Amino acid sequence: MEQEPTYTEAFEELERIVQGMEQDEINIDQLDQRLKRAAYLVKICRNKLYQTQKNVQKILDDMDDQPKE
């Protein structure tokens, strides 16, 4: 089973896919496969960003709950 890429790996692969599409390096036979891969990578990035946002908000909330001196 393939390990899920990190955010950075997913983002860099997305950039390569987009660049290939912009430069017409992807033929029509590859397009469907690349679009499915891109959708998977976008989902990974969105989930990681969402989780990071939740963690940051929790830290900020915890800081607000601490008594001020």
CHARMM-style PDB file with segment names, atoms N, HN, CA, C and O in Angstrom:
ATOM      1  N   MET     1       0.844  -1.186   0.000  1.00  0.00      PROA
ATOM      2  CA  MET     1       0.000   0.000   0.000  1.00  0.00      PROA
ATOM      3  C   MET     1       0.882   1.239   0.000  1.00  0.00      PROA
ATOM      4  O   MET     1       1.849   1.325   0.756  1.00  0.00      PROA
ATOM      5  N   GLU     2       0.548   2.173  -0.832  1.00  0.00      PROA
ATOM      6  HN  GLU     2      -0.238   2.104  -1.446  1.00  0.00      PROA
ATOM      7  CA  GLU     2       1.328   3.389  -0.982  1.00  0.00      PROA
ATOM      8  C   GLU     2       1.101   4.318   0.216  1.00  0.00      PROA
ATOM      9  O   GLU     2      -0.028   4.520   0.665  1.00  0.00      PROA
ATOM     10  N   GLN     3       2.203   4.871   0.717  1.00  0.00      PROA
ATOM     11  HN  GLN     3       3.119   4.707   0.352  1.00  0.00      PROA
ATOM     12  CA  GLN     3       2.102   5.802   1.838  1.00  0.00      PROA
ATOM     13  C   GLN     3       1.605   7.151   1.323  1.00  0.00      PROA
ATOM     14  O   GLN     3       2.002   7.604   0.249  1.00  0.00      PROA
ATOM     15  N   GLU     4       0.736   7.781   2.103  1.00  0.00      PROA
ATOM     16  HN  GLU     4       0.414   7.413   2.975  1.00  0.00      PROA
ATOM     17  CA  GLU     4       0.197   9.086   1.716  1.00  0.00      PROA
ATOM     18  C   GLU     4       1.318  10.112   1.688  1.00  0.00      PROA
ATOM     19  O   GLU     4       2.129  10.170   2.612  1.00  0.00      PROA
ATOM     20  N   PRO     5       1.372  10.926   0.631  1.00  0.00      PROA
ATOM     21  CA  PRO     5       2.434  11.929   0.565  1.00  0.00      PROA
ATOM     22  C   PRO     5       2.234  13.018   1.616  1.00  0.00      PROA
ATOM     23  O   PRO     5       1.125  13.251   2.096  1.00  0.00      PROA
ATOM     24  N   THR     6       3.328  13.671   1.955  1.00  0.00      PROA
ATOM     25  HN  THR     6       4.229  13.482   1.565  1.00  0.00      PROA
ATOM     26  CA  THR     6       3.239  14.825   2.846  1.00  0.00      PROA
ATOM     27  C   THR     6       2.570  15.966   2.095  1.00  0.00      PROA
ATOM     28  O   THR     6       2.372  15.891   0.882  1.00  0.00      PROA
ATOM     29  N   TYR     7       2.226  17.016   2.818  1.00  0.00      PROA
ATOM     30  HN  TYR     7       2.387  17.076   3.803  1.00  0.00      PROA
ATOM     31  CA  TYR     7       1.636  18.187   2.173  1.00  0.00      PROA
ATOM     32  C   TYR     7       2.568  18.722   1.091  1.00  0.00      PROA
ATOM     33  O   TYR     7       2.134  19.002  -0.026  1.00  0.00      PROA
ATOM     34  N   THR     8       3.844  18.861   1.426  1.00  0.00      PROA
ATOM     35  HN  THR     8       4.196  18.634   2.334  1.00  0.00      PROA
ATOM     36  CA  THR     8       4.811  19.418   0.479  1.00  0.00      PROA
ATOM     37  C   THR     8       4.933  18.530  -0.755  1.00  0.00      PROA
ATOM     38  O   THR     8       4.963  19.035  -1.877  1.00  0.00      PROA
ATOM     39  N   GLU     9       5.003  17.230  -0.564  1.00  0.00      PROA
ATOM     40  HN  GLU     9       4.979  16.820   0.347  1.00  0.00      PROA
ATOM     41  CA  GLU     9       5.103  16.313  -1.696  1.00  0.00      PROA
ATOM     42  C   GLU     9       3.859  16.393  -2.584  1.00  0.00      PROA
ATOM     43  O   GLU     9       3.965  16.414  -3.811  1.00  0.00      PROA
ATOM     44  N   ALA    10       2.685  16.436  -1.958  1.00  0.00      PROA
ATOM     45  HN  ALA    10       2.599  16.419  -0.962  1.00  0.00      PROA
ATOM     46  CA  ALA    10       1.430  16.515  -2.711  1.00  0.00      PROA
ATOM     47  C   ALA    10       1.356  17.824  -3.488  1.00  0.00      PROA
ATOM     48  O   ALA    10       0.966  17.838  -4.656  1.00  0.00      PROA
ATOM     49  N   PHE    11       1.727  18.914  -2.843  1.00  0.00      PROA
ATOM     50  HN  PHE    11       2.044  18.903  -1.894  1.00  0.00      PROA
ATOM     51  CA  PHE    11       1.673  20.225  -3.494  1.00  0.00      PROA
ATOM     52  C   PHE    11       2.643  20.287  -4.673  1.00  0.00      PROA
ATOM     53  O   PHE    11       2.297  20.805  -5.735  1.00  0.00      PROA
ATOM     54  N   GLU    12       3.848  19.765  -4.489  1.00  0.00      PROA
ATOM     55  HN  GLU    12       4.129  19.345  -3.626  1.00  0.00      PROA
ATOM     56  CA  GLU    12       4.837  19.779  -5.573  1.00  0.00      PROA
ATOM     57  C   GLU    12       4.384  18.914  -6.743  1.00  0.00      PROA
ATOM     58  O   GLU    12       4.591  19.276  -7.901  1.00  0.00      PROA
ATOM     59  N   GLU    13       3.769  17.777  -6.448  1.00  0.00      PROA
ATOM     60  HN  GLU    13       3.601  17.482  -5.507  1.00  0.00      PROA
ATOM     61  CA  GLU    13       3.264  16.937  -7.537  1.00  0.00      PROA
ATOM     62  C   GLU    13       2.120  17.623  -8.268  1.00  0.00      PROA
ATOM     63  O   GLU    13       2.017  17.540  -9.492  1.00  0.00      PROA
ATOM     64  N   LEU    14       1.265  18.297  -7.519  1.00  0.00      PROA
ATOM     65  HN  LEU    14       1.347  18.365  -6.525  1.00  0.00      PROA
ATOM     66  CA  LEU    14       0.190  19.073  -8.156  1.00  0.00      PROA
ATOM     67  C   LEU    14       0.767  20.139  -9.087  1.00  0.00      PROA
ATOM     68  O   LEU    14       0.272  20.337 -10.196  1.00  0.00      PROA
ATOM     69  N   GLU    15       1.805  20.813  -8.634  1.00  0.00      PROA
ATOM     70  HN  GLU    15       2.207  20.652  -7.733  1.00  0.00      PROA
ATOM     71  CA  GLU    15       2.437  21.824  -9.483  1.00  0.00      PROA
ATOM     72  C   GLU    15       2.971  21.203 -10.771  1.00  0.00      PROA
ATOM     73  O   GLU    15       2.834  21.792 -11.843  1.00  0.00      PROA
ATOM     74  N   ARG    16       3.577  20.020 -10.675  1.00  0.00      PROA
ATOM     75  HN  ARG    16       3.688  19.542  -9.804  1.00  0.00      PROA
ATOM     76  CA  ARG    16       4.099  19.351 -11.872  1.00  0.00      PROA
ATOM     77  C   ARG    16       2.968  18.957 -12.824  1.00  0.00      PROA
ATOM     78  O   ARG    16       3.110  19.078 -14.041  1.00  0.00      PROA
ATOM     79  N   ILE    17       1.851  18.487 -12.273  1.00  0.00      PROA
ATOM     80  HN  ILE    17       1.736  18.389 -11.284  1.00  0.00      PROA
ATOM     81  CA  ILE    17       0.706  18.119 -13.105  1.00  0.00      PROA
ATOM     82  C   ILE    17       0.179  19.350 -13.839  1.00  0.00      PROA
ATOM     83  O   ILE    17      -0.064  19.307 -15.045  1.00  0.00      PROA
ATOM     84  N   VAL    18       0.005  20.442 -13.105  1.00  0.00      PROA
ATOM     85  HN  VAL    18       0.202  20.477 -12.125  1.00  0.00      PROA
ATOM     86  CA  VAL    18      -0.504  21.674 -13.712  1.00  0.00      PROA
ATOM     87  C   VAL    18       0.466  22.184 -14.775  1.00  0.00      PROA
ATOM     88  O   VAL    18       0.052  22.585 -15.863  1.00  0.00      PROA
ATOM     89  N   GLN    19       1.740  22.167 -14.457  1.00  0.00      PROA
ATOM     90  HN  GLN    19       2.076  21.841 -13.573  1.00  0.00      PROA
ATOM     91  CA  GLN    19       2.743  22.622 -15.422  1.00  0.00      PROA
ATOM     92  C   GLN    19       2.696  21.768 -16.688  1.00  0.00      PROA
ATOM     93  O   GLN    19       2.770  22.295 -17.798  1.00  0.00      PROA
ATOM     94  N   GLY    20       2.575  20.471 -16.523  1.00  0.00      PROA
ATOM     95  HN  GLY    20       2.515  20.043 -15.622  1.00  0.00      PROA
ATOM     96  CA  GLY    20       2.481  19.586 -17.683  1.00  0.00      PROA
ATOM     97  C   GLY    20       1.256  19.883 -18.524  1.00  0.00      PROA
ATOM     98  O   GLY    20       1.314  19.834 -19.753  1.00  0.00      PROA
ATOM     99  N   MET    21       0.143  20.193 -17.866  1.00  0.00      PROA
ATOM    100  HN  MET    21       0.095  20.233 -16.868  1.00  0.00      PROA
ATOM    101  CA  MET    21      -1.083  20.535 -18.593  1.00  0.00      PROA
ATOM    102  C   MET    21      -0.931  21.863 -19.311  1.00  0.00      PROA
ATOM    103  O   MET    21      -1.367  22.008 -20.453  1.00  0.00      PROA
ATOM    104  N   GLU    22      -0.320  22.827 -18.654  1.00  0.00      PROA
ATOM    105  HN  GLU    22       0.034  22.709 -17.726  1.00  0.00      PROA
ATOM    106  CA  GLU    22      -0.132  24.148 -19.267  1.00  0.00      PROA
ATOM    107  C   GLU    22       0.803  24.085 -20.469  1.00  0.00      PROA
ATOM    108  O   GLU    22       0.655  24.859 -21.414  1.00  0.00      PROA
ATOM    109  N   GLN    23       1.749  23.178 -20.434  1.00  0.00      PROA
ATOM    110  HN  GLN    23       1.868  22.549 -19.666  1.00  0.00      PROA
ATOM    111  CA  GLN    23       2.725  23.069 -21.518  1.00  0.00      PROA
ATOM    112  C   GLN    23       2.342  21.980 -22.515  1.00  0.00      PROA
ATOM    113  O   GLN    23       3.153  21.579 -23.350  1.00  0.00      PROA
ATOM    114  N   ASP    24       1.103  21.507 -22.422  1.00  0.00      PROA
ATOM    115  HN  ASP    24       0.444  21.833 -21.744  1.00  0.00      PROA
ATOM    116  CA  ASP    24       0.593  20.475 -23.328  1.00  0.00      PROA
ATOM    117  C   ASP    24       1.461  19.230 -23.356  1.00  0.00      PROA
ATOM    118  O   ASP    24       1.589  18.585 -24.397  1.00  0.00      PROA
ATOM    119  N   GLU    25       2.062  18.885 -22.213  1.00  0.00      PROA
ATOM    120  HN  GLU    25       1.958  19.409 -21.367  1.00  0.00      PROA
ATOM    121  CA  GLU    25       2.887  17.688 -22.124  1.00  0.00      PROA
ATOM    122  C   GLU    25       2.058  16.450 -21.811  1.00  0.00      PROA
ATOM    123  O   GLU    25       2.557  15.328 -21.901  1.00  0.00      PROA
ATOM    124  N   ILE    26       0.796  16.647 -21.445  1.00  0.00      PROA
ATOM    125  HN  ILE    26       0.391  17.558 -21.373  1.00  0.00      PROA
ATOM    126  CA  ILE    26      -0.072  15.531 -21.098  1.00  0.00      PROA
ATOM    127  C   ILE    26      -1.022  15.300 -22.263  1.00  0.00      PROA
ATOM    128  O   ILE    26      -1.783  16.191 -22.642  1.00  0.00      PROA
ATOM    129  N   ASN    27      -0.972  14.102 -22.825  1.00  0.00      PROA
ATOM    130  HN  ASN    27      -0.354  13.378 -22.516  1.00  0.00      PROA
ATOM    131  CA  ASN    27      -1.885  13.810 -23.926  1.00  0.00      PROA
ATOM    132  C   ASN    27      -3.246  13.405 -23.369  1.00  0.00      PROA
ATOM    133  O   ASN    27      -3.396  13.181 -22.168  1.00  0.00      PROA
ATOM    134  N   ILE    28      -4.206  13.317 -24.231  1.00  0.00      PROA
ATOM    135  HN  ILE    28      -4.084  13.499 -25.206  1.00  0.00      PROA
ATOM    136  CA  ILE    28      -5.582  13.059 -23.817  1.00  0.00      PROA
ATOM    137  C   ILE    28      -5.718  11.707 -23.108  1.00  0.00      PROA
ATOM    138  O   ILE    28      -6.579  11.538 -22.244  1.00  0.00      PROA
ATOM    139  N   ASP    29      -4.869  10.752 -23.477  1.00  0.00      PROA
ATOM    140  HN  ASP    29      -4.170  10.889 -24.179  1.00  0.00      PROA
ATOM    141  CA  ASP    29      -4.925   9.439 -22.840  1.00  0.00      PROA
ATOM    142  C   ASP    29      -4.480   9.503 -21.386  1.00  0.00      PROA
ATOM    143  O   ASP    29      -4.933   8.702 -20.569  1.00  0.00      PROA
ATOM    144  N   GLN    30      -3.609  10.434 -21.055  1.00  0.00      PROA
ATOM    145  HN  GLN    30      -3.242  11.084 -21.719  1.00  0.00      PROA
ATOM    146  CA  GLN    30      -3.112  10.579 -19.687  1.00  0.00      PROA
ATOM    147  C   GLN    30      -3.971  11.534 -18.863  1.00  0.00      PROA
ATOM    148  O   GLN    30      -3.908  11.520 -17.634  1.00  0.00      PROA
ATOM    149  N   LEU    31      -4.761  12.353 -19.525  1.00  0.00      PROA
ATOM    150  HN  LEU    31      -4.812  12.364 -20.523  1.00  0.00      PROA
ATOM    151  CA  LEU    31      -5.484  13.424 -18.848  1.00  0.00      PROA
ATOM    152  C   LEU    31      -6.399  12.905 -17.741  1.00  0.00      PROA
ATOM    153  O   LEU    31      -6.383  13.436 -16.631  1.00  0.00      PROA
ATOM    154  N   ASP    32      -7.192  11.880 -18.026  1.00  0.00      PROA
ATOM    155  HN  ASP    32      -7.204  11.448 -18.928  1.00  0.00      PROA
ATOM    156  CA  ASP    32      -8.118  11.357 -17.023  1.00  0.00      PROA
ATOM    157  C   ASP    32      -7.368  10.867 -15.787  1.00  0.00      PROA
ATOM    158  O   ASP    32      -7.760  11.159 -14.657  1.00  0.00      PROA
ATOM    159  N   GLN    33      -6.301  10.128 -16.007  1.00  0.00      PROA
ATOM    160  HN  GLN    33      -5.983   9.891 -16.925  1.00  0.00      PROA
ATOM    161  CA  GLN    33      -5.492   9.609 -14.897  1.00  0.00      PROA
ATOM    162  C   GLN    33      -4.882  10.751 -14.089  1.00  0.00      PROA
ATOM    163  O   GLN    33      -4.895  10.710 -12.859  1.00  0.00      PROA
ATOM    164  N   ARG    34      -4.358  11.753 -14.753  1.00  0.00      PROA
ATOM    165  HN  ARG    34      -4.347  11.786 -15.753  1.00  0.00      PROA
ATOM    166  CA  ARG    34      -3.737  12.890 -14.054  1.00  0.00      PROA
ATOM    167  C   ARG    34      -4.763  13.708 -13.292  1.00  0.00      PROA
ATOM    168  O   ARG    34      -4.480  14.186 -12.193  1.00  0.00      PROA
ATOM    169  N   LEU    35      -5.945  13.875 -13.856  1.00  0.00      PROA
ATOM    170  HN  LEU    35      -6.175  13.487 -14.748  1.00  0.00      PROA
ATOM    171  CA  LEU    35      -6.988  14.625 -13.150  1.00  0.00      PROA
ATOM    172  C   LEU    35      -7.433  13.899 -11.888  1.00  0.00      PROA
ATOM    173  O   LEU    35      -7.671  14.530 -10.859  1.00  0.00      PROA
ATOM    174  N   LYS    36      -7.545  12.574 -11.963  1.00  0.00      PROA
ATOM    175  HN  LYS    36      -7.352  12.061 -12.800  1.00  0.00      PROA
ATOM    176  CA  LYS    36      -7.910  11.805 -10.773  1.00  0.00      PROA
ATOM    177  C   LYS    36      -6.816  11.916  -9.710  1.00  0.00      PROA
ATOM    178  O   LYS    36      -7.109  12.062  -8.524  1.00  0.00      PROA
ATOM    179  N   ARG    37      -5.566  11.847 -10.140  1.00  0.00      PROA
ATOM    180  HN  ARG    37      -5.328  11.728 -11.104  1.00  0.00      PROA
ATOM    181  CA  ARG    37      -4.445  11.983  -9.200  1.00  0.00      PROA
ATOM    182  C   ARG    37      -4.456  13.379  -8.586  1.00  0.00      PROA
ATOM    183  O   ARG    37      -4.252  13.531  -7.382  1.00  0.00      PROA
ATOM    184  N   ALA    38      -4.693  14.397  -9.412  1.00  0.00      PROA
ATOM    185  HN  ALA    38      -4.858  14.273 -10.390  1.00  0.00      PROA
ATOM    186  CA  ALA    38      -4.731  15.775  -8.914  1.00  0.00      PROA
ATOM    187  C   ALA    38      -5.833  15.941  -7.878  1.00  0.00      PROA
ATOM    188  O   ALA    38      -5.626  16.596  -6.856  1.00  0.00      PROA
ATOM    189  N   ALA    39      -6.995  15.359  -8.124  1.00  0.00      PROA
ATOM    190  HN  ALA    39      -7.164  14.827  -8.954  1.00  0.00      PROA
ATOM    191  CA  ALA    39      -8.105  15.460  -7.160  1.00  0.00      PROA
ATOM    192  C   ALA    39      -7.716  14.803  -5.837  1.00  0.00      PROA
ATOM    193  O   ALA    39      -8.026  15.327  -4.767  1.00  0.00      PROA
ATOM    194  N   TYR    40      -7.051  13.678  -5.908  1.00  0.00      PROA
ATOM    195  HN  TYR    40      -6.799  13.252  -6.777  1.00  0.00      PROA
ATOM    196  CA  TYR    40      -6.574  12.985  -4.703  1.00  0.00      PROA
ATOM    197  C   TYR    40      -5.578  13.864  -3.945  1.00  0.00      PROA
ATOM    198  O   TYR    40      -5.652  13.974  -2.721  1.00  0.00      PROA
ATOM    199  N   LEU    41      -4.651  14.487  -4.668  1.00  0.00      PROA
ATOM    200  HN  LEU    41      -4.591  14.398  -5.662  1.00  0.00      PROA
ATOM    201  CA  LEU    41      -3.642  15.334  -4.038  1.00  0.00      PROA
ATOM    202  C   LEU    41      -4.268  16.587  -3.416  1.00  0.00      PROA
ATOM    203  O   LEU    41      -3.858  17.014  -2.336  1.00  0.00      PROA
ATOM    204  N   VAL    42      -5.246  17.168  -4.086  1.00  0.00      PROA
ATOM    205  HN  VAL    42      -5.578  16.822  -4.963  1.00  0.00      PROA
ATOM    206  CA  VAL    42      -5.946  18.341  -3.538  1.00  0.00      PROA
ATOM    207  C   VAL    42      -6.646  17.953  -2.237  1.00  0.00      PROA
ATOM    208  O   VAL    42      -6.633  18.716  -1.271  1.00  0.00      PROA
ATOM    209  N   LYS    43      -7.254  16.775  -2.213  1.00  0.00      PROA
ATOM    210  HN  LYS    43      -7.265  16.155  -2.998  1.00  0.00      PROA
ATOM    211  CA  LYS    43      -7.934  16.312  -0.998  1.00  0.00      PROA
ATOM    212  C   LYS    43      -6.941  16.176   0.153  1.00  0.00      PROA
ATOM    213  O   LYS    43      -7.235  16.569   1.281  1.00  0.00      PROA
ATOM    214  N   ILE    44      -5.767  15.619  -0.134  1.00  0.00      PROA
ATOM    215  HN  ILE    44      -5.528  15.299  -1.051  1.00  0.00      PROA
ATOM    216  CA  ILE    44      -4.736  15.487   0.894  1.00  0.00      PROA
ATOM    217  C   ILE    44      -4.337  16.861   1.423  1.00  0.00      PROA
ATOM    218  O   ILE    44      -4.272  17.067   2.635  1.00  0.00      PROA
ATOM    219  N   CYS    45      -4.073  17.792   0.524  1.00  0.00      PROA
ATOM    220  HN  CYS    45      -4.126  17.625  -0.461  1.00  0.00      PROA
ATOM    221  CA  CYS    45      -3.654  19.143   0.930  1.00  0.00      PROA
ATOM    222  C   CYS    45      -4.740  19.820   1.762  1.00  0.00      PROA
ATOM    223  O   CYS    45      -4.449  20.414   2.800  1.00  0.00      PROA
ATOM    224  N   ARG    46      -5.974  19.732   1.314  1.00  0.00      PROA
ATOM    225  HN  ARG    46      -6.210  19.250   0.470  1.00  0.00      PROA
ATOM    226  CA  ARG    46      -7.074  20.359   2.052  1.00  0.00      PROA
ATOM    227  C   ARG    46      -7.212  19.757   3.446  1.00  0.00      PROA
ATOM    228  O   ARG    46      -7.403  20.486   4.420  1.00  0.00      PROA
ATOM    229  N   ASN    47      -7.116  18.435   3.549  1.00  0.00      PROA
ATOM    230  HN  ASN    47      -6.961  17.843   2.758  1.00  0.00      PROA
ATOM    231  CA  ASN    47      -7.238  17.788   4.857  1.00  0.00      PROA
ATOM    232  C   ASN    47      -6.114  18.201   5.794  1.00  0.00      PROA
ATOM    233  O   ASN    47      -6.345  18.456   6.976  1.00  0.00      PROA
ATOM    234  N   LYS    48      -4.895  18.266   5.263  1.00  0.00      PROA
ATOM    235  HN  LYS    48      -4.708  18.058   4.302  1.00  0.00      PROA
ATOM    236  CA  LYS    48      -3.760  18.654   6.100  1.00  0.00      PROA
ATOM    237  C   LYS    48      -3.878  20.117   6.533  1.00  0.00      PROA
ATOM    238  O   LYS    48      -3.568  20.449   7.677  1.00  0.00      PROA
ATOM    239  N   LEU    49      -4.317  20.981   5.640  1.00  0.00      PROA
ATOM    240  HN  LEU    49      -4.569  20.712   4.711  1.00  0.00      PROA
ATOM    241  CA  LEU    49      -4.514  22.390   6.002  1.00  0.00      PROA
ATOM    242  C   LEU    49      -5.614  22.535   7.045  1.00  0.00      PROA
ATOM    243  O   LEU    49      -5.483  23.310   7.992  1.00  0.00      PROA
ATOM    244  N   TYR    50      -6.689  21.792   6.871  1.00  0.00      PROA
ATOM    245  HN  TYR    50      -6.796  21.162   6.102  1.00  0.00      PROA
ATOM    246  CA  TYR    50      -7.799  21.843   7.827  1.00  0.00      PROA
ATOM    247  C   TYR    50      -7.344  21.370   9.207  1.00  0.00      PROA
ATOM    248  O   TYR    50      -7.658  21.994  10.221  1.00  0.00      PROA
ATOM    249  N   GLN    51      -6.605  20.264   9.237  1.00  0.00      PROA
ATOM    250  HN  GLN    51      -6.350  19.757   8.413  1.00  0.00      PROA
ATOM    251  CA  GLN    51      -6.125  19.737  10.510  1.00  0.00      PROA
ATOM    252  C   GLN    51      -5.171  20.717  11.187  1.00  0.00      PROA
ATOM    253  O   GLN    51      -5.228  20.905  12.402  1.00  0.00      PROA
ATOM    254  N   THR    52      -4.302  21.334  10.408  1.00  0.00      PROA
ATOM    255  HN  THR    52      -4.255  21.182   9.421  1.00  0.00      PROA
ATOM    256  CA  THR    52      -3.376  22.328  10.965  1.00  0.00      PROA
ATOM    257  C   THR    52      -4.140  23.516  11.514  1.00  0.00      PROA
ATOM    258  O   THR    52      -3.818  24.022  12.589  1.00  0.00      PROA
ATOM    259  N   GLN    53      -5.149  23.965  10.784  1.00  0.00      PROA
ATOM    260  HN  GLN    53      -5.411  23.554   9.911  1.00  0.00      PROA
ATOM    261  CA  GLN    53      -5.973  25.085  11.247  1.00  0.00      PROA
ATOM    262  C   GLN    53      -6.650  24.743  12.575  1.00  0.00      PROA
ATOM    263  O   GLN    53      -6.688  25.572  13.484  1.00  0.00      PROA
ATOM    264  N   LYS    54      -7.184  23.525  12.689  1.00  0.00      PROA
ATOM    265  HN  LYS    54      -7.153  22.851  11.950  1.00  0.00      PROA
ATOM    266  CA  LYS    54      -7.815  23.098  13.940  1.00  0.00      PROA
ATOM    267  C   LYS    54      -6.806  23.086  15.083  1.00  0.00      PROA
ATOM    268  O   LYS    54      -7.116  23.516  16.193  1.00  0.00      PROA
ATOM    269  N   ASN    55      -5.601  22.594  14.813  1.00  0.00      PROA
ATOM    270  HN  ASN    55      -5.348  22.245  13.910  1.00  0.00      PROA
ATOM    271  CA  ASN    55      -4.576  22.536  15.851  1.00  0.00      PROA
ATOM    272  C   ASN    55      -4.161  23.935  16.304  1.00  0.00      PROA
ATOM    273  O   ASN    55      -3.998  24.181  17.499  1.00  0.00      PROA
ATOM    274  N   VAL    56      -3.992  24.841  15.354  1.00  0.00      PROA
ATOM    275  HN  VAL    56      -4.124  24.641  14.384  1.00  0.00      PROA
ATOM    276  CA  VAL    56      -3.620  26.219  15.695  1.00  0.00      PROA
ATOM    277  C   VAL    56      -4.731  26.853  16.529  1.00  0.00      PROA
ATOM    278  O   VAL    56      -4.457  27.521  17.526  1.00  0.00      PROA
ATOM    279  N   GLN    57      -5.985  26.645  16.121  1.00  0.00      PROA
ATOM    280  HN  GLN    57      -6.208  26.103  15.311  1.00  0.00      PROA
ATOM    281  CA  GLN    57      -7.105  27.230  16.864  1.00  0.00      PROA
ATOM    282  C   GLN    57      -7.173  26.672  18.280  1.00  0.00      PROA
ATOM    283  O   GLN    57      -7.462  27.406  19.225  1.00  0.00      PROA
ATOM    284  N   LYS    58      -6.906  25.373  18.431  1.00  0.00      PROA
ATOM    285  HN  LYS    58      -6.671  24.777  17.663  1.00  0.00      PROA
ATOM    286  CA  LYS    58      -6.909  24.776  19.762  1.00  0.00      PROA
ATOM    287  C   LYS    58      -5.819  25.391  20.633  1.00  0.00      PROA
ATOM    288  O   LYS    58      -6.053  25.686  21.804  1.00  0.00      PROA
ATOM    289  N   ILE    59      -4.643  25.582  20.074  1.00  0.00      PROA
ATOM    290  HN  ILE    59      -4.453  25.342  19.122  1.00  0.00      PROA
ATOM    291  CA  ILE    59      -3.538  26.205  20.825  1.00  0.00      PROA
ATOM    292  C   ILE    59      -3.921  27.618  21.234  1.00  0.00      PROA
ATOM    293  O   ILE    59      -3.690  28.020  22.374  1.00  0.00      PROA
ATOM    294  N   LEU    60      -4.503  28.373  20.312  1.00  0.00      PROA
ATOM    295  HN  LEU    60      -4.690  28.046  19.385  1.00  0.00      PROA
ATOM    296  CA  LEU    60      -4.910  29.747  20.627  1.00  0.00      PROA
ATOM    297  C   LEU    60      -5.999  29.758  21.700  1.00  0.00      PROA
ATOM    298  O   LEU    60      -5.970  30.588  22.609  1.00  0.00      PROA
ATOM    299  N   ASP    61      -6.952  28.841  21.594  1.00  0.00      PROA
ATOM    300  HN  ASP    61      -6.975  28.167  20.856  1.00  0.00      PROA
ATOM    301  CA  ASP    61      -8.009  28.756  22.603  1.00  0.00      PROA
ATOM    302  C   ASP    61      -7.438  28.397  23.964  1.00  0.00      PROA
ATOM    303  O   ASP    61      -7.851  28.954  24.981  1.00  0.00      PROA
ATOM    304  N   ASP    62      -6.479  27.460  23.986  1.00  0.00      PROA
ATOM    305  HN  ASP    62      -6.144  27.008  23.160  1.00  0.00      PROA
ATOM    306  CA  ASP    62      -5.836  27.077  25.239  1.00  0.00      PROA
ATOM    307  C   ASP    62      -5.082  28.251  25.852  1.00  0.00      PROA
ATOM    308  O   ASP    62      -5.061  28.416  27.072  1.00  0.00      PROA
ATOM    309  N   MET    63      -4.476  29.048  25.016  1.00  0.00      PROA
ATOM    310  HN  MET    63      -4.493  28.914  24.025  1.00  0.00      PROA
ATOM    311  CA  MET    63      -3.742  30.220  25.503  1.00  0.00      PROA
ATOM    312  C   MET    63      -4.701  31.248  26.101  1.00  0.00      PROA
ATOM    313  O   MET    63      -4.390  31.896  27.101  1.00  0.00      PROA
ATOM    314  N   ASP    64      -5.875  31.388  25.473  1.00  0.00      PROA
ATOM    315  HN  ASP    64      -6.128  30.861  24.662  1.00  0.00      PROA
ATOM    316  CA  ASP    64      -6.878  32.321  25.996  1.00  0.00      PROA
ATOM    317  C   ASP    64      -7.453  31.857  27.322  1.00  0.00      PROA
ATOM    318  O   ASP    64      -7.874  32.678  28.136  1.00  0.00      PROA
ATOM    319  N   ASP    65      -7.476  30.558  27.545  1.00  0.00      PROA
ATOM    320  HN  ASP    65      -7.134  29.891  26.883  1.00  0.00      PROA
ATOM    321  CA  ASP    65      -8.024  30.008  28.791  1.00  0.00      PROA
ATOM    322  C   ASP    65      -7.069  30.150  29.975  1.00  0.00      PROA
ATOM    323  O   ASP    65      -7.489  30.026  31.125  1.00  0.00      PROA
ATOM    324  N   GLN    66      -5.801  30.405  29.706  1.00  0.00      PROA
ATOM    325  HN  GLN    66      -5.460  30.506  28.771  1.00  0.00      PROA
ATOM    326  CA  GLN    66      -4.842  30.550  30.782  1.00  0.00      PROA
ATOM    327  C   GLN    66      -5.040  31.894  31.469  1.00  0.00      PROA
ATOM    328  O   GLN    66      -5.341  32.897  30.823  1.00  0.00      PROA
ATOM    329  N   PRO    67      -4.867  31.901  32.791  1.00  0.00      PROA
ATOM    330  CA  PRO    67      -5.034  33.178  33.528  1.00  0.00      PROA
ATOM    331  C   PRO    67      -3.966  34.182  33.092  1.00  0.00      PROA
ATOM    332  O   PRO    67      -2.803  33.837  32.880  1.00  0.00      PROA
ATOM    333  N   LYS    68      -4.396  35.404  32.968  1.00  0.00      PROA
ATOM    334  HN  LYS    68      -5.341  35.684  33.140  1.00  0.00      PROA
ATOM    335  CA  LYS    68      -3.480  36.481  32.608  1.00  0.00      PROA
ATOM    336  C   LYS    68      -2.864  37.060  33.867  1.00  0.00      PROA
ATOM    337  O   LYS    68      -3.530  37.249  34.885  1.00  0.00      PROA
ATOM    338  N   GLU    69      -1.584  37.332  33.765  1.00  0.00      PROA
ATOM    339  HN  GLU    69      -1.043  37.178  32.938  1.00  0.00      PROA
ATOM    340  CA  GLU    69      -0.885  37.886  34.943  1.00  0.00      PROA
ATOM    341  C   GLU    69      -0.887  39.375  34.925  1.00  0.00      PROA
ATOM    342  OT1 GLU    69      -0.346  40.004  35.834  1.00  0.00      PROA
TER     343      GLU     69
END
